[in-house]
Amino acid sequence: MTELALHVSAMVLGLLGAGHCLGMCGGLMGALTMAIPPAAKARRLQILLAYNLGRIASYSVAGLLLGLVGWAANQAFADGLRIFAALLLLAMGLYLAGWWQGLTKVEALGQGLWRFVQPLTKRFMPVHNLAQALLLGSLWGWLPCGLVYSTLLWAASQGDALTSMSLMAAFGLGTLPLMLATGMAANGLRQLLQKPLTRQAAGILVMLFALWTLPGPHQHWLMGH
């Protein structure tokens, strides 16, 4: 049950968190859509899927790499890592609900890497085939994003590299509906996911799960109910 709850939480973070990231990712999604030449417009959905599968693959690779660090840390202080994971989840719940924007500050951590990666994206534009779209999407996955980085730290803090990788894949899949809706100019889903009530309900759900994962005597009561 805990594994299922973890992955559901990751998908909720991706699904509802993507609404906060439209300023950056939505603009990029629009630019990538415009980069599809007229001859390939008929395959727009396939190309958009390839973009996003490449992006999700990058998230998963990052999850695996940082998860190895988390596994090593877990061998030294397991309880401390669980507390760190729960606090991160609480912070992300507040972010999803729109009550605290502090997570955006961690985006600065990836600015140096993105300065190196961004010029590489020009080699694959305009996009003529699915292979180009997949490679371009895999580069897009390294775009600095406070929510992605925070989720990555949370996933790595589970203390298992494969779990970290699968959580980042679940997070990426959660972002997929909104990114596709943006690329296909489907505004209904975007408006629903950006409603304050929707975001607040998701944030509260994530924070409740964070409290559940905190080690302590309250867990015995929660497990019994």
Phi, psi and omega in degrees: 000322181296317179300316179297315181297321178301312184288325175296319178299318179298318179292322177296318178301318179291315184296311183273330180290331181299333178297332179280343189256010184295335179300321181265301184290324179296319177296320179292320178299320177296319179295319179294323178295319179293337182282353177282118182293158183307325182294337183255006184300329181295337180255027186302314181298319179297317180293319178296321176297319180295318174308308188287327175294322175297318179297315180295324177298321178296318177301317182294318178297315177299320178298319179296314183295312180287333177296329176296322176294318178297322178298317180297318180293326181295331178292334184267317182211087185294312183297320179299322180291323178295320178296317178299317180297317181294319179294322176296319180294321175299316179298320180289327174298316177298322179294314180299319182288349180081020183261350180201129184249020184297335183295336181296340182291338181282354179298333180299338181298331185255006183297321180296315179296318182294327177298331178278322185281322188305315180300334180292334183295333183293339181290341185251011181241139358288159185271124181249342183211172185292327180297316177299316181297319180296316180293320178296319178296324180294331175285322179301328181300344180262009176298131180300128180209124182300321181291318179298314182296319180294318178295323178297316177296319179296316180296317180294331183285358176287346174083014180217124187296318181291322176296318178300316180296315182291327177294320178291327175295318178296319177300314180299318178296327177296327179282344189300313183303316183289322179294320177293319179299322178294316180294328181265006179059039176263100190276341184299312180295319180299317180294322179296314184288341179266359178296135181305320182295320178297314181294319182293320178297318179294318180298317179296320178299315180294319180294324176297320177293325177299316178296325179294325184278345178295129178292141180160175182295337181296338182295325180297320178293316181295319180294330179285346181245000000 
